[in-house]
Amino acid sequence: MDTENKECSVGEYFVKRTVLDELRLDEVAQKGTWSTKPTLGERLKESLRCSVPRLKHTLLSWIPVLSWLPHYSIRENAIGDLISGCSVGIMHLPQGMAYALLASLRPVFGLYTSFYPVLVYFIFGTSRHISIGTFAVISIMIGSVTERLAPDIDFVGNNGTDIDARDAYRVEIACSLTVLTGIFQILLGMVKFGFVVTYLSEPLIRGYTTGSACHVCVSQLKYLFGVKPARFTGPLSLIYTLVDICRLLPETKVPELVVSLVALSVLIAVKEINECYKQKLPMPIPIEIIAIIVATIIIHFGGLTSKYNIDVVGEIPSGLKAPRAPDATLFSDVIGDAFAIAIVGYAINISLGKTFALKHGYQVDSNQELVALGLSNTVGSFFQCYSVTSSLSRSLVQESTGGKTQVAGVISSVIVLVTVLKIGSLFSDLPKAVLSTIVFVNLKGMFKQFLDVSLLWKTNKVDLLVWLVTFTSTILLNLDLGLAVSVGFSMLTVIFRTQLPRYSILGHVSGTDLYLDTDTYKEAKEIPGIKIFRSSTTIYYTNAEMYLEALQEKSGIEIGKLLTAKKKQERKLKRKQAKEKNKAKKEAKKQKKAVSQLSNDSPSEMNKRKVSAGLKEQSQGNVVALGLTETSTNGLSKGQVNLAYQHDTTMSDSDSDTGSHSDNSINKVSQGGYKEKERAGRSGTHSIILDVTTTSFVDTVAVKTLKNIFRDFGEIDLDIYLAGCQACVVEQLEAAGFFSESIPKSRLFVTVHDAVLHILKKLGDTDFVLDVSCSTEM
């Protein structure tokens, strides 16, 4: 039974067709021409054509809420969204205030950021489960900018630091940075540039967020220990800050350290309980908001602020601020940081969005997500909000507590709004140490990413190198320069991989039409006289030279040496021919002179000269029968023909002919000797097939390299063929003028198997049998 199942699971196919080169393929498949394709004007006209269906589709794609809200099912979704919204709203309060400190802003601005952008994303976003708002990495990136442009030293006066002026200016910086970030994201989304995030690989993002988590951790140590280190910006600022904190450890405020340790212990314990019993609990225990409420009550009613000088949040104004345009004069100072935040925020947002979309079976529009995030930042910046993205911890809570749509986000915003309007002022005695512990606990997931190192070591060491370089550059060079270095290094690894591909010689697997690497597969055998060469990546300017070198090395044909030897042999042959021609001319001239002397001599002198010449020839082994019967006075019998003279002229003609024949024989012998050396140099190979199935594009350098291969190998009578060329590559070759009389299109074959069959038929080779089970008609 098992055997029958195994046989049924293995399918077979039989194909009977003619061998297809590129010309035949165009006829059989009826390849379209430029005349059958829409012109640029036609495509532009079609894109600008307006109709009611097109208008409706455009409107729904730009404002997604119009497509799903009318069909919202209260019975199926309302309860889940309500519970989820309340849970996320409770998380927004502590995280918003805590992450505002990371951005070097007052906590109330974190609450604003947890309100306005969420409402905007509800209208324009396409993900149903992510929670938009404050996030640690984005907050620390903004904090590095605000502290760089508004350091404490700039606001030091006779009466100490003007904190109000400093905080107000930092808010202006954050708003200008946020609106510019939003503009970048909107523009990128409108030009369909959502694919830009593909240049940020997962190892890069995870290494960057891990490094950012270290920055967040170090920035919060001052609240845990109650110390005030100096502020450092630029490269190595993290190291300098950490060293300064260590230097100030003897000045630690014990009451704040105790508050931090107690809050940290409680938060970690309850978080672990939530994790262990998440299947049984209807919703996670909101320990963060509980910790904030309890800590505020203890500090306020215990009077600990005045007794132990504990650093607290301070006054939180009630109500919402009137909208105000960001300061455009600051754009030039923050443009680079804005672009970096736009890319990082979008990368985090789309990665989370696609994760939940894949899990729940719906689509997320990457370009629309850019627009939605950009509008959230742009609109929020007018209401003193700073840049937002999705939060992993809040998104997981929103999804796990039953959230089905972004209605849950609206409910969370309502909770934040009520807090800002009515309850916010009650948190004025909230210790900053408690907020910092909330930040620490929420970094747990990011610090778990250190486990990537061992995993990547086992799976992909190049990705491990990207992770380590990204993490190290983020730690040492700060967040902005670290990101730039990381992206640059990631691009270099791509170039590195394409520059060092795997080159192989393919062999035929008996009984199939498969051609596999002979070094990897034992049953793959080379076809006598045919080399099949393949590269694992596309051919372009960075690896074209290495492609040629690998072809010579793998095939065993050193084309440079063979061409040099051929040219040297040709020069030697020309010199020998010229020498033989000069010698023949001298001999002919000498004989002509001898004949002229004979014609001018008297009969007796001629007779003596001829006889002596005859005797000389006889002494040299040339028998000349003179046949003298009657001797006359001049030594000749009557009627006797002077055979010596006749012999001389005959020899002269024959010598002349022999000279020309000797030239041809020398030429043939020399060429024959070169052919033998050439065959020995190329190990009996008569054809090379270049398998270009992995080539997705060719540039001018690649085209020139392929032309040189056809030309150089053709000079040593070795045929070159291309196989597996994609249609787009064929079009690029045609546009580059690759095809000509010396390189016809018939040298391109659909598959390697087609090329092999063509070569064998062309040579009439009956010694090698392909033994393919499927019948193939030639």
C-alpha positions as MATLAB code, in Angstrom:
seq = 'MDTENKECSVGEYFVKRTVLDELRLDEVAQKGTWSTKPTLGERLKESLRCSVPRLKHTLLSWIPVLSWLPHYSIRENAIGDLISGCSVGIMHLPQGMAYALLASLRPVFGLYTSFYPVLVYFIFGTSRHISIGTFAVISIMIGSVTERLAPDIDFVGNNGTDIDARDAYRVEIACSLTVLTGIFQILLGMVKFGFVVTYLSEPLIRGYTTGSACHVCVSQLKYLFGVKPARFTGPLSLIYTLVDICRLLPETKVPELVVSLVALSVLIAVKEINECYKQKLPMPIPIEIIAIIVATIIIHFGGLTSKYNIDVVGEIPSGLKAPRAPDATLFSDVIGDAFAIAIVGYAINISLGKTFALKHGYQVDSNQELVALGLSNTVGSFFQCYSVTSSLSRSLVQESTGGKTQVAGVISSVIVLVTVLKIGSLFSDLPKAVLSTIVFVNLKGMFKQFLDVSLLWKTNKVDLLVWLVTFTSTILLNLDLGLAVSVGFSMLTVIFRTQLPRYSILGHVSGTDLYLDTDTYKEAKEIPGIKIFRSSTTIYYTNAEMYLEALQEKSGIEIGKLLTAKKKQERKLKRKQAKEKNKAKKEAKKQKKAVSQLSNDSPSEMNKRKVSAGLKEQSQGNVVALGLTETSTNGLSKGQVNLAYQHDTTMSDSDSDTGSHSDNSINKVSQGGYKEKERAGRSGTHSIILDVTTTSFVDTVAVKTLKNIFRDFGEIDLDIYLAGCQACVVEQLEAAGFFSESIPKSRLFVTVHDAVLHILKKLGDTDFVLDVSCSTEM';
ca = [
       0.000    0.000    0.000;
       2.825    2.364    0.880;
       4.543    1.538   -2.394;
       1.395    2.357   -4.360;
       1.020    5.688   -2.548;
       4.645    6.501   -3.221;
       4.269    5.699   -6.919;
       1.097    7.782   -7.146;
       2.767   10.750   -5.468;
       5.544   10.809   -8.104;
       4.183   12.376  -11.273;
       5.531   11.969  -14.792;
       5.406   14.151  -17.841;
       6.144   13.517  -21.501;
       6.972   16.279  -23.955;
       7.388   16.095  -27.692;
       8.465   19.321  -29.346;
      11.072   20.790  -31.614;
      14.274   22.264  -30.245;
      13.570   25.931  -29.610;
      16.014   28.736  -30.073;
      14.970   32.351  -29.520;
      13.815   32.852  -33.116;
      11.624   29.758  -33.081;
      10.284   30.691  -29.646;
       9.152   34.091  -30.954;
       7.247   32.312  -33.740;
       5.712   29.591  -31.566;
       4.755   31.833  -28.624;
       3.938   34.823  -30.864;
       6.004   37.363  -28.985;
       4.445   40.813  -28.897;
       6.180   43.760  -30.513;
       6.342   47.380  -29.508;
       3.569   48.104  -31.951;
       1.195   45.810  -30.035;
       2.008   47.366  -26.672;
       0.351   50.586  -25.438;
       2.429   53.666  -26.077;
       3.465   56.043  -23.321;
       0.825   58.514  -24.434;
      -1.881   55.848  -24.360;
      -0.860   54.699  -20.892;
      -0.828   58.307  -19.641;
      -4.236   58.939  -21.200;
      -5.614   55.800  -19.558;
      -4.244   56.784  -16.151;
      -5.870   60.241  -16.413;
      -9.211   58.918  -17.622;
     -11.966   59.772  -15.139;
     -15.082   57.711  -14.521;
     -17.445   57.087  -11.630;
     -16.021   53.623  -10.775;
     -12.473   54.939  -10.965;
     -13.352   57.945   -8.773;
     -15.016   55.677   -6.219;
     -12.052   53.312   -6.178;
      -9.604   56.205   -5.728;
     -11.651   57.714   -2.915;
     -11.930   54.407   -1.049;
      -8.207   53.697   -1.470;
      -7.237   57.124   -0.088;
      -9.822   57.066    2.743;
     -10.090   53.379    3.717;
     -12.508   54.033    6.594;
     -15.246   54.659    4.002;
     -14.883   51.123    2.708;
     -15.206   49.224    6.000;
     -17.060   51.457    8.480;
     -20.453   51.296    6.656;
     -20.227   47.514    6.900;
     -19.132   47.472   10.547;
     -20.864   44.661   12.452;
     -21.799   45.794   15.949;
     -22.801   42.290   16.993;
     -19.479   40.711   15.963;
     -16.993   43.484   16.681;
     -18.350   45.988   19.218;
     -17.632   44.097   22.453;
     -14.126   43.067   21.396;
     -13.263   46.581   20.259;
     -14.622   48.053   23.491;
     -12.569   45.798   25.775;
      -9.498   46.171   23.555;
      -9.858   49.959   23.382;
     -10.120   50.310   27.158;
      -7.064   48.085   27.672;
      -4.951   49.978   25.144;
      -6.158   53.349   26.447;
      -5.012   52.449   29.942;
      -1.604   51.509   28.485;
      -1.427   54.783   26.546;
      -1.443   56.846   29.741;
       1.752   55.574   31.413;
       3.595   54.930   28.160;
       2.713   58.336   26.747;
       4.038   60.146   29.809;
       7.100   57.900   30.112;
       8.096   58.121   26.450;
       7.668   61.903   26.494;
      10.577   61.988   28.944;
      12.622   60.051   26.374;
      11.902   62.821   23.881;
      13.056   65.364   26.517;
       9.521   66.793   26.673;
       7.027   67.185   29.465;
       4.747   64.152   30.060;
       1.600   65.949   28.934;
       2.911   66.078   25.349;
       3.053   62.288   25.389;
      -0.661   62.292   26.186;
      -1.357   64.653   23.296;
       0.621   62.304   21.037;
      -1.527   59.382   22.209;
      -4.723   61.199   21.184;
      -4.647   63.150   17.890;
      -2.574   60.813   15.639;
      -4.716   57.806   16.664;
      -7.848   59.521   15.331;
      -6.142   60.412   12.045;
      -4.906   56.857   11.546;
      -8.438   55.571   12.193;
      -9.540   57.408    9.024;
      -6.589   56.725    6.706;
      -4.936   53.522    7.995;
      -5.372   50.034    6.528;
      -4.261   47.846    9.451;
      -6.973   46.717   11.859;
      -4.813   45.751   14.821;
      -1.813   48.037   15.264;
      -1.842   50.727   17.959;
      -0.492   54.073   16.804;
       1.120   56.409   19.334;
       4.338   56.894   21.259;
       7.197   54.418   20.856;
      10.526   54.183   22.652;
      12.819   54.152   19.604;
      11.148   57.125   17.899;
      11.032   59.004   21.210;
      14.743   58.576   21.841;
      15.504   59.688   18.250;
      13.471   62.848   18.813;
      15.115   63.353   22.212;
      18.565   63.286   20.626;
      17.495   66.113   18.285;
      15.819   68.260   20.942;
      18.799   67.962   23.280;
      21.226   68.724   20.466;
      19.433   71.874   19.353;
      18.285   73.000   22.810;
      20.925   71.946   25.355;
      20.597   73.008   28.988;
      23.670   75.214   28.758;
      21.895   77.554   26.327;
      19.299   78.397   28.980;
      21.513   78.919   31.991;
      21.144   82.379   33.487;
      21.957   84.157   36.727;
      19.031   82.472   38.471;
      19.801   78.994   37.143;
      18.341   77.158   34.162;
      15.231   78.650   32.586;
      13.350   75.347   32.388;
      10.146   76.813   30.978;
      11.938   78.491   28.072;
      13.974   75.362   27.418;
      10.911   73.080   27.377;
       8.958   75.469   25.154;
      11.779   75.588   22.597;
      12.120   71.805   22.656;
       8.417   71.489   21.888;
       8.897   73.766   18.865;
      11.809   71.624   17.690;
       9.810   68.405   18.130;
       6.823   69.822   16.236;
       8.968   71.069   13.337;
      10.719   67.704   13.186;
       7.362   65.893   13.242;
       5.702   67.899   10.468;
       8.744   67.439    8.229;
       8.703   63.713    8.986;
       5.027   63.584    8.016;
       5.660   65.477    4.770;
       8.390   63.015    3.793;
       6.096   60.071    4.477;
       3.181   61.567    2.523;
       5.390   62.334   -0.496;
       6.896   58.854   -0.449;
       3.435   57.324   -0.257;
       2.069   59.427   -3.121;
       4.895   58.367   -5.459;
       4.332   54.714   -4.479;
       7.649   54.487   -2.684;
       6.447   52.042   -0.068;
       9.011   49.498   -1.221;
      11.784   51.655    0.277;
      11.418   49.690    3.495;
      12.724   46.605    1.677;
      16.181   48.164    1.902;
      15.913   47.858    5.667;
      16.342   44.134    6.191;
      15.018   42.387    9.279;
      18.512   41.915   10.802;
      19.131   45.645   10.274;
      15.849   46.685   11.928;
      16.309   44.306   14.843;
      19.926   45.358   15.369;
      18.931   49.014   15.167;
      16.046   48.683   17.638;
      18.281   46.735   20.025;
      20.884   49.483   19.899;
      18.152   52.066   20.348;
      16.921   50.138   23.400;
      20.381   50.537   24.908;
      20.161   54.294   24.338;
      16.728   54.313   25.994;
      18.043   52.301   28.941;
      21.008   54.602   29.552;
      18.827   57.723   29.222;
      16.532   56.458   32.010;
      19.279   55.525   34.492;
      19.404   59.095   35.796;
      15.785   58.803   37.007;
      16.384   55.435   38.631;
      19.379   56.664   40.626;
      18.230   60.263   41.050;
      21.423   61.736   39.568;
      21.915   64.517   37.035;
      24.648   63.639   34.533;
      25.883   66.063   31.924;
      24.175   65.913   28.503;
      26.274   64.654   25.607;
      25.417   64.656   21.913;
      27.035   63.238   18.800;
      29.161   60.093   18.401;
      30.048   58.198   21.594;
      27.480   60.219   23.567;
      26.082   56.974   24.997;
      29.499   55.969   26.312;
      30.169   59.396   27.793;
      26.745   59.453   29.481;
      27.227   55.989   30.955;
      30.666   56.915   32.279;
      29.291   60.101   33.831;
      26.440   58.206   35.509;
      28.932   55.740   36.975;
      30.957   58.664   38.249;
      27.856   60.076   39.991;
      26.750   56.795   41.601;
      28.061   57.867   45.046;
      25.543   60.736   44.872;
      22.575   58.382   44.304;
      19.317   59.453   46.005;
      18.365   56.428   48.062;
      14.603   57.235   48.256;
      14.342   57.406   44.448;
      16.365   54.200   44.100;
      14.005   52.451   46.540;
      10.956   53.689   44.596;
      12.538   52.481   41.362;
      13.411   49.027   42.705;
       9.978   48.475   44.266;
       8.146   49.605   41.131;
      10.470   47.549   38.916;
       9.929   44.405   41.004;
       6.152   44.757   40.979;
       5.993   45.483   37.263;
       8.197   42.512   36.322;
       6.273   40.127   38.605;
       2.842   41.080   37.287;
       4.068   41.094   33.680;
       5.232   37.503   34.162;
       1.843   36.583   35.635;
       0.135   38.104   32.603;
       2.392   36.073   30.339;
       1.852   32.795   32.197;
      -1.920   33.124   32.510;
      -2.750   34.996   29.314;
      -5.035   32.158   28.195;
      -7.102   32.346   31.395;
      -7.191   36.110   31.981;
      -9.893   37.973   30.020;
      -7.481   40.894   29.711;
      -3.940   41.583   31.008;
      -3.713   43.099   34.464;
      -3.130   46.852   33.816;
      -0.228   46.951   36.246;
       1.311   50.056   34.684;
      -1.665   52.327   35.345;
      -2.103   50.689   38.763;
       1.544   51.430   39.593;
       1.117   55.056   38.507;
      -2.020   55.538   40.617;
      -0.585   53.834   43.709;
       2.754   55.661   43.483;
       1.037   59.028   43.025;
      -1.237   58.441   46.044;
       1.659   57.355   48.274;
       3.890   60.264   47.281;
       1.085   62.829   47.545;
      -0.465   61.825   50.851;
       2.852   60.798   52.401;
       4.399   64.154   51.633;
       7.492   62.356   50.342;
       8.253   65.002   47.744;
       9.176   67.613   50.333;
      10.731   65.132   52.802;
      13.076   63.281   50.427;
      13.201   65.646   47.446;
      11.855   63.016   45.030;
      11.742   64.187   41.425;
       8.125   64.222   40.193;
       6.363   65.008   36.926;
       5.102   68.406   38.058;
       2.102   70.330   36.893;
       0.097   68.747   34.076;
      -2.200   71.338   32.494;
      -5.790   70.295   31.940;
      -7.448   70.685   28.558;
      -6.192   70.698   24.990;
      -3.970   73.347   23.450;
      -5.027   75.420   20.464;
      -3.440   74.357   17.167;
      -0.269   76.194   16.147;
       1.816   75.942   12.996;
       5.321   74.476   13.478;
       8.327   76.756   13.085;
       9.502   76.386    9.477;
      12.821   78.121   10.216;
      13.965   74.966   12.012;
      13.483   72.719    8.970;
      17.056   73.133    7.768;
      18.373   71.948   11.137;
      16.245   68.797   11.335;
      15.766   67.688    7.705;
      18.208   64.772    7.940;
      16.776   63.564   11.246;
      13.238   63.892    9.855;
      13.997   61.601    6.924;
      15.618   59.016    9.210;
      12.636   59.059   11.589;
      10.232   58.816    8.630;
      11.936   55.660    7.357;
      12.418   53.996   10.749;
       8.870   54.785   11.885;
       7.405   53.427    8.664;
       9.569   50.293    8.809;
       8.344   49.478   12.321;
       4.749   50.279   11.386;
       4.567   48.207    8.187;
       6.365   45.211    9.696;
       3.824   45.017   12.528;
       0.915   45.707   10.173;
       1.885   42.934    7.766;
       2.418   40.507   10.643;
      -1.148   40.951   11.903;
      -2.588   41.077    8.368;
      -0.985   37.729    7.534;
      -2.288   36.221   10.761;
      -5.889   37.387   10.262;
      -6.083   37.125    6.478;
      -6.422   40.658    5.116;
      -4.293   43.031    3.040;
      -2.272   46.041    4.171;
      -1.468   48.680    1.532;
       2.154   49.679    2.101;
       1.843   52.969    0.199;
      -1.373   53.932    1.970;
       0.300   53.143    5.301;
       2.972   55.713    4.427;
       0.275   58.294    3.692;
      -1.680   57.439    6.858;
       1.410   57.659    9.050;
       2.442   60.892    7.345;
      -0.960   62.486    7.885;
      -0.944   61.367   11.525;
       2.389   63.113   12.061;
       1.530   66.189    9.998;
      -1.830   66.837   11.672;
      -0.467   65.953   15.107;
       2.411   68.430   14.794;
      -0.110   71.310   14.770;
      -1.359   70.133   18.187;
       2.077   69.804   19.891;
       2.437   66.090   19.165;
       5.712   64.443   18.214;
       6.350   61.633   15.700;
       4.436   58.402   16.126;
       4.534   54.824   14.951;
       2.974   51.568   16.087;
       3.932   50.009   19.416;
       4.521   46.279   19.645;
       3.324   45.944   23.235;
       0.112   47.937   22.716;
      -0.599   46.250   19.365;
      -0.288   42.813   20.952;
      -2.714   43.836   23.701;
      -5.148   45.300   21.161;
      -5.113   42.073   19.152;
      -5.113   39.618   22.081;
      -8.014   41.297   23.931;
     -10.358   40.896   20.977;
      -9.812   44.044   18.921;
     -11.129   43.606   15.379;
     -10.942   47.120   13.879;
      -9.509   50.576   14.511;
     -12.659   51.418   16.473;
     -10.590   50.125   19.401;
      -8.150   52.969   18.684;
     -10.940   55.526   18.875;
     -12.054   54.151   22.252;
      -8.466   54.325   23.563;
      -8.315   57.965   22.405;
     -11.478   58.728   24.358;
      -9.839   57.405   27.535;
      -6.762   59.560   26.876;
      -8.993   62.584   26.196;
     -10.858   62.144   29.493;
      -7.527   61.864   31.300;
      -6.177   65.038   29.701;
      -9.353   67.016   30.382;
     -10.264   65.853   33.885;
      -7.711   63.563   35.508;
      -4.324   64.701   34.206;
      -3.747   67.302   36.909;
      -3.996   64.590   39.569;
      -0.725   63.032   38.360;
       1.433   66.041   39.245;
       3.032   64.092   42.135;
       3.851   61.054   39.983;
       7.558   60.128   40.478;
       9.626   60.135   37.303;
      11.361   57.029   38.661;
       8.120   55.060   38.230;
       7.807   56.220   34.621;
      11.394   55.173   33.953;
      10.714   51.691   35.355;
       7.736   51.402   32.997;
      10.114   52.188   30.121;
      12.593   49.573   31.368;
       9.994   46.833   31.614;
       8.680   47.542   28.122;
      12.222   47.168   26.731;
      12.200   43.474   27.597;
      11.102   42.438   24.128;
      13.861   44.465   22.490;
      16.572   43.067   24.739;
      15.406   39.561   23.831;
      16.654   40.357   20.338;
      20.189   39.669   21.588;
      19.233   36.022   21.068;
      19.342   36.767   17.332;
      23.131   36.576   17.498;
      23.252   32.843   18.231;
      20.465   32.113   15.743;
      22.082   34.095   12.910;
      25.460   32.483   13.653;
      23.886   29.128   12.812;
      21.803   30.263    9.833;
      23.420   33.196    8.005;
      26.692   34.816    8.996;
      26.326   37.720    6.562;
      23.042   38.685    8.237;
      24.785   38.291   11.587;
      27.431   40.739   10.409;
      24.685   43.207    9.392;
      23.087   42.848   12.842;
      26.376   43.377   14.689;
      27.503   46.334   12.556;
      24.072   47.965   12.911;
      24.024   47.463   16.678;
      27.606   48.653   17.136;
      27.224   51.719   14.898;
      23.961   52.663   16.652;
      25.669   52.404   20.055;
      28.819   54.297   19.099;
      27.665   56.796   16.447;
      24.242   57.663   17.864;
      20.900   56.981   16.205;
      21.113   59.159   13.084;
      24.651   58.328   11.945;
      24.192   54.755   13.100;
      21.229   54.292   10.776;
      23.113   55.779    7.813;
      26.118   53.526    8.397;
      23.852   50.508    8.831;
      22.019   51.073    5.554;
      25.307   51.674    3.731;
      26.836   48.497    5.122;
      23.708   46.505    4.283;
      23.977   47.696    0.674;
      27.626   46.658    0.619;
      26.692   43.137    1.691;
      24.296   42.923   -1.259;
      27.080   44.020   -3.613;
      29.444   41.608   -1.883;
      27.070   38.703   -2.430;
      26.594   39.513   -6.117;
      30.330   39.986   -6.596;
      31.130   36.580   -5.143;
      28.513   34.258   -6.615;
      28.892   30.531   -7.009;
      30.113   29.442  -10.430;
      29.629   25.869  -11.580;
      29.933   23.470  -14.488;
      26.724   21.578  -15.113;
      26.381   17.932  -16.052;
      23.514   15.915  -17.442;
      21.550   13.603  -15.147;
      20.832   10.412  -17.042;
      17.200    9.752  -17.840;
      16.159   13.398  -17.357;
      16.473   16.758  -19.036;
      18.129   18.168  -15.900;
      21.582   19.736  -15.782;
      23.071   20.086  -12.300;
      26.319   21.114  -10.646;
      28.856   18.346  -11.143;
      30.567   19.189   -7.845;
      27.329   18.782   -5.890;
      25.595   15.896   -7.677;
      27.484   12.680   -8.368;
      25.099   11.545  -11.111;
      25.550   14.766  -13.074;
      28.006   13.894  -15.856;
      29.609   16.311  -18.281;
      28.793   15.866  -21.959;
      32.017   15.206  -23.936;
      33.115   18.305  -25.808;
      30.450   20.555  -24.249;
      30.948   22.787  -21.209;
      27.810   24.169  -19.531;
      28.676   27.138  -17.312;
      26.348   28.823  -14.810;
      26.577   31.718  -12.353;
      24.328   31.895   -9.288;
      23.578   35.591   -9.778;
      23.002   38.153  -12.490;
      25.843   39.505  -14.620;
      26.546   43.218  -14.323;
      29.428   45.644  -14.031;
      30.621   44.621  -10.547;
      31.113   40.933  -11.396;
      31.460   40.858  -15.202;
      35.245   40.505  -15.066;
      35.029   37.767  -12.450;
      32.440   35.991  -14.600;
      34.943   35.786  -17.473;
      37.731   34.627  -15.165;
      35.503   31.948  -13.630;
      34.456   30.751  -17.091;
      38.086   30.213  -18.059;
      38.922   28.538  -14.775;
      35.918   26.184  -14.725;
      36.150   25.247  -18.400;
      39.915   24.826  -18.317;
      40.290   27.106  -21.348;
      42.670   30.004  -20.811;
      41.515   32.113  -23.697;
      44.212   34.740  -23.198;
      47.065   32.244  -23.525;
      45.454   30.512  -26.513;
      44.914   33.780  -28.369;
      48.477   34.862  -27.586;
      49.830   31.528  -28.815;
      47.728   31.760  -31.975;
      48.942   35.266  -32.769;
      52.526   34.248  -32.068;
      52.167   31.236  -34.378;
      50.640   33.411  -37.093;
      53.528   35.874  -36.853;
      56.039   33.014  -37.006;
      54.262   31.535  -40.024;
      54.288   34.866  -41.842;
      58.021   35.266  -41.222;
      58.702   31.742  -42.535;
      56.568   32.328  -45.608;
      58.337   35.607  -46.290;
      61.730   33.873  -45.939;
      60.738   31.076  -48.330;
      59.446   33.566  -50.874;
      62.725   35.529  -50.750;
      64.704   32.323  -51.201;
      62.560   31.260  -54.157;
      63.017   34.678  -55.762;
      66.823   34.416  -55.387;
      66.862   30.937  -56.957;
      64.688   32.066  -59.836;
      66.914   35.066  -60.402;
      70.043   32.884  -60.386;
      68.545   30.428  -62.878;
      67.382   33.237  -65.118;
      70.922   34.623  -65.144;
      72.327   31.210  -66.054;
      69.891   30.858  -68.945;
      70.814   34.255  -70.302;
      74.504   33.330  -70.228;
      73.819   30.102  -72.125;
      71.984   31.951  -74.847;
      74.937   34.324  -75.352;
      77.702   31.611  -75.421;
      79.138   30.029  -78.625;
      78.101   26.435  -79.474;
      81.392   24.989  -78.245;
      81.270   26.873  -74.937;
      77.638   25.964  -74.548;
      78.441   22.306  -75.167;
      81.214   22.349  -72.622;
      79.015   24.151  -70.097;
      76.173   21.683  -70.617;
      78.374   18.660  -70.424;
      79.962   19.919  -67.251;
      76.501   20.672  -65.916;
      75.398   17.159  -66.881;
      78.390   15.621  -65.211;
      77.775   17.746  -62.183;
      74.183   16.629  -62.019;
      75.258   13.028  -62.509;
      77.754   13.360  -59.701;
      74.925   14.708  -57.542;
      72.855   11.620  -58.303;
      70.803   13.008  -61.194;
      71.169   10.664  -64.150;
      70.930   12.468  -67.471;
      71.001   10.280  -70.609;
      72.728   12.241  -73.351;
      72.772    9.257  -75.834;
      75.641   10.438  -78.130;
      75.887    8.136  -81.239;
      77.730   10.195  -83.738;
      80.108   12.771  -82.571;
      80.525   15.912  -84.434;
      83.100   18.527  -83.967;
      80.971   20.394  -81.516;
      80.275   17.266  -79.431;
      76.672   16.802  -80.575;
      75.342   14.117  -82.850;
      73.334   15.139  -85.811;
      69.764   15.737  -85.023;
      70.387   15.379  -81.280;
      68.461   17.628  -78.993;
      70.415   19.326  -76.237;
      68.870   17.503  -73.327;
      71.083   19.239  -70.819;
      69.575   22.592  -71.701;
      66.125   21.115  -71.759;
      66.793   19.630  -68.358;
      67.943   22.962  -66.970;
      64.841   24.823  -68.100;
      62.618   22.053  -66.868;
      64.305   22.112  -63.528;
      63.907   25.853  -63.410;
      60.187   25.578  -63.888;
      59.913   22.747  -61.476;
      61.918   24.650  -58.897;
      59.568   27.564  -59.226;
      56.550   25.329  -58.764;
      58.167   23.561  -55.884;
      58.715   26.867  -54.154;
      54.997   27.700  -54.227;
      53.975   24.235  -53.172;
      56.457   24.297  -50.326;
      54.857   27.516  -49.009;
      51.445   25.872  -48.886;
      52.787   22.755  -47.260;
      54.563   24.805  -44.618;
      51.363   26.726  -43.986;
      49.381   23.530  -43.591;
      51.959   21.919  -41.355;
      52.194   25.026  -39.149;
      48.433   25.361  -38.881;
      48.109   21.669  -38.132;
      50.630   21.980  -35.323;
      48.765   24.949  -33.864;
      45.445   23.123  -34.062;
      46.899   20.235  -32.095;
      48.216   22.609  -29.420;
      44.871   24.453  -29.362;
      42.908   21.241  -28.867;
      45.242   20.228  -26.078;
      44.806   23.682  -24.493;
      41.027   23.421  -24.425;
      40.793   19.720  -23.500;
      38.762   18.695  -26.561;
      35.983   21.213  -25.917;
      34.179   22.400  -29.031;
      31.125   24.164  -27.523;
      30.287   26.208  -24.416;
      26.745   26.848  -23.199;
      26.271   29.825  -20.875;
      23.280   29.149  -18.609;
      21.889   32.626  -17.873;
      18.629   31.627  -16.179;
      19.686   33.513  -13.026;
      20.388   36.729  -14.936;
      17.547   39.215  -14.413;
      19.144   42.186  -16.181;
      22.257   43.159  -18.119;
      24.046   46.484  -18.290;
      26.448   47.788  -20.924;
      29.444   46.154  -19.227;
      27.710   42.764  -19.180;
      26.761   43.088  -22.866;
      30.323   43.988  -23.774;
      31.650   41.042  -21.770;
      29.312   38.597  -23.526;
      30.309   40.041  -26.909;
      33.979   39.553  -26.060;
      33.312   35.960  -25.022;
      31.638   35.212  -28.360;
      34.466   36.933  -30.277;
      37.479   35.555  -28.408;
      36.278   31.971  -28.130;
      35.137   32.105  -31.749;
      38.693   32.934  -32.831;
      39.829   29.550  -31.541;
      36.910   27.821  -33.343;
      34.865   27.279  -30.199;
      31.091   27.868  -30.395;
      29.285   29.826  -27.658;
      25.560   29.505  -26.907;
      23.212   31.176  -24.407;
      20.444   29.240  -22.665;
      17.541   30.197  -20.407;
      17.590   33.879  -21.307;
      14.588   35.731  -19.849;
      12.419   37.831  -22.155;
      13.371   41.095  -20.435;
      17.059   40.251  -20.827;
      16.572   39.461  -24.526;
      14.956   42.882  -24.989;
      17.899   44.531  -23.206;
      20.347   42.650  -25.431;
      18.455   43.763  -28.543;
      18.426   47.374  -27.360;
      22.191   47.232  -26.712;
      22.917   45.963  -30.255;
      24.154   42.590  -29.044;
      22.904   40.556  -32.013;
      24.719   40.664  -35.336;
      25.835   38.361  -38.146;
      28.531   36.906  -35.911;
      26.104   36.544  -32.964;
      22.735   35.560  -34.450;
      19.633   35.152  -32.359;
      19.710   31.449  -33.158;
      22.546   31.138  -30.615;
      19.989   31.719  -27.826;
      18.050   28.661  -26.670;
      15.058   28.323  -24.379;
      16.708   25.734  -22.137;
      20.094   24.144  -21.695;
      18.630   20.893  -22.997;
      17.586   22.572  -26.264;
      21.109   23.903  -26.733;
      22.691   20.499  -26.075;
      20.406   18.720  -28.557;
      21.144   21.364  -31.187;
      24.908   20.968  -30.757;
      24.787   17.160  -30.908;
      22.694   17.186  -34.050;
      24.913   19.803  -35.652;
      28.009   17.677  -35.024;
      26.273   14.428  -35.930;
      27.550   12.973  -32.688;
      26.285    9.423  -32.250;
      28.804    8.379  -29.603;
      26.944   10.135  -26.785;
      23.353    9.230  -25.936;
      21.316   11.576  -23.750;
      18.967    8.798  -22.610;
      16.028   11.088  -21.794;
      12.776    9.292  -21.080;
      10.679   12.074  -22.582;
      10.738   12.049  -26.355;
      12.181   15.156  -27.969;
      11.791   15.804  -31.673;
      14.630   17.536  -33.455;
];
